[in-house]
């Protein structure tokens, strides 16, 4: 059953990656709302008896049950605000949803997802009118920014305020309302959690800090809480993970966009030239890595729904795309082929261009994608693998994995890839794997790695597993099962010595266990999220990035860590979102 859910989630994720990015809003003020409303990651409910509310920029005011409706905006010149009338067969309570995916129109309003209206600034009135008649409801919505330090202040209040109360088989909505009333804090229950509503909370508090009551009482009931938009949201643990990842991705993509160079590149050694003021970010890497990192950055933006045509980062992605194409050579390769990993520029730049083409089907990208694929097919060696050398060189597992990534993406985008290319790659990966399932870097038992030591982590095995699956190898294949057991037994830990901090292994390993699912995925997921969330920098110009350390510190520096960690977080975010959508829709 778990495997079936994993497959279903994978199918849904594929549609999210290739076509679901259309949820990112265009700037057309007359654009209709999207078909479905699936962004339920940060939600609180407006009580039925309350018709005035304040939201922060980026929050939606949604109305559940309005899949079939007609919307009409009117400008109230006298009161200088907008009025939206929603007619529907059923109008449920208003719901406040925080999300980063929202467009900006010429008006202070915009069209997000199903049945949702949003404001960038100002005030609007929303009139809910049941389609067949009945009582109307008018809600006044005002946008007000939360203070920058709202999270710290709210957390302090949770620690300082104490409460005494006995909960006996209380549902989580009652629990939230009682705590909110007693503490005067904004404590809400998740409107879209039918599973959570069935949970019962039994707990006795005697002059206990609210934070302790939340942690202990909810843990016993299998629930969790998280801070979002100046509120405490009580929900399921999986939703808490979604909220944390949503915030993490928002911050990391903001940092990347802010540190893009004027020529469109994402520089390893000179990104700090884009830092405002005197307090510069640290963590410079190799000066020859700009094409590699620009490719990774494009993949990071596309992975969260932003392309050169859609979303608030479309200019960022467009400039990066132009930079990559400018550095593509006549033979389809990219860059000057310098350094130990000479072909890495080509693998990642080609992957980025093919990914953009697969997602947008932009005709201008078909030719450069085709040239890149043609080059990679010619670069495949007689043993079925790829190397770091443009003119040959020793075949290895990591380079082969990156080449397969690009060919798989290109195939998804409709480009013709010979089946033999994938079959021959699998033959090489089989040839370097021992009987226990551990893949070598260049041969069986070879523990060498590009750029120093890997701290004993099975990077080549992770690369072999994910590349083999992308080539069509069954997840039930004995070699895959053995490899997954090796990778799955060692979830990531951000240790103080930095010996095991390896964003490349984490990305490949997390991708591998995601593709397989089951116990290895469930072992990795919370540890991976913890490592990324707890170590993302939260203050100053570096906020949203990760401080480089370990074997890749000098190679790609802060930019390398941030792009790869963002891609890793997106794997978990899309899976968890898909899992919640499937459960909510009863699939």
Helices and strands as residue ranges (DSSP letters): H 2-18, G 20-23, E 43-45, E 52-55, E 59-63, E 69-76, E 81-88, E 94-98, E 109-111, E 116-119, E 123-130, E 137-143, H 150-160, E 162-171, H 172-183, E 187-189, H 194-197, E 200-209, H 210-221, E 224-228, E 231-235, H 237-258, G 271-274, H 290-303, H 314-326, H 344-360, G 363-365, H 366-379, H 397-412, H 419-431, H 459-470, H 478-488, H 503-516, H 518-535, G 550-552, H 557-584
